[in-house]
């Protein structure tokens, strides 16, 4: 099984090929949307390249999948606003995100701004583990 | 006839050139990048001339029009680059085709240039590309018997990799208005309010999000429909990340210049070969029950290239005596289903696709 450091290297290569952002300048904690200026259109392309590389299926919403799954029947979001239970689950399962930013009233659109390279690497790892 | 291809070295432009080479047509190529033009011209005897032009410069636009009888424009994004060209073609009595999927650009063209292009016997065909030609042809065929009252088109792609031009156009869409037709009037779309729950005949949780394409305009022009909308089918969870237009149009040019430096890559041949697009056309006609037709489209880039070649052939062999800003389906008035078949599109009249109330 691949280690997260190896996946990080692959992710950096894919991002460089897809967006032209130099891989040497990419750090694990960089946020995709703010720091690397990747938008959802770029992310779709990046996910396609990672899917091809690892022969797995990836969706943008998969990044928060584990936090959602953990809640079972408890609602994760209502009308795009993440519930208190959803926030708690995100804190546990997306520990790479600064917990100070995971506050009540956070919307799904705001959450995507917090996704980092680490989130992406974790997603690939989870999929490789067969989640 | 002097055929000119603008943006010939682009992803779809190259495939169009290959299709013209197959039938041994001669053409000239234009674009901004002289090196890319020279590279494409090397060893290709079908290419008569090549010239570097900038569609924002009137002198270049006039040169192109003066040296062409048929202009095929593949140089998107069209909103930012091509209005000057279309405006001057409208006055010229020449023939113009493009592969634009940008509804605002197409709407403006018809709103402001229809009269002048008819007066000068110019023929301007927008959206001669897979996403709108197929649905336009389906509607042309169905309208022969019963008047069309409303239409919704839905697209589902099995693959996420798009051409560099499409990627740039999609990234710039945040600067643009998106349209639908209601009560035969233009209205803006709202990503949340206009989202539709669907049942695609499988168990996946999918929704249809507004994604305005040229056929919305074509349906308004050709059939004076009461309602017309187009959608993209995506995963329900992914739809929650989508937001309405936020930016102002003036910023688009600045971003375009930055994006051009990025040198995006399009799908490789193997990806193109495995590409599949499902198109669902939900239609409401007078005197009959609403129904949904399903079309399966493979390799949308090749289909676009074939559509361009078929359209040019049709115009050159049989002058359609058609002027103004028209939809691509209008060129094939009389035998639309034959063209759908020629393009290799499979039609299914018994679709399991349903719109949930």
Interface residues (C-beta under 8 A of the other chain):
Chain A: X17 X18 X19 X20 X39 X40 X41 X42 X44 X45 X47 X48 X51 X59 X60 X61 X77 X80 X108 X109 X112
Chain B: X159 X160 X161 X162 X167 X170 X171 X235 X237 X238 X240 X241 X242 X243 X261 X262 X263 X264 X265
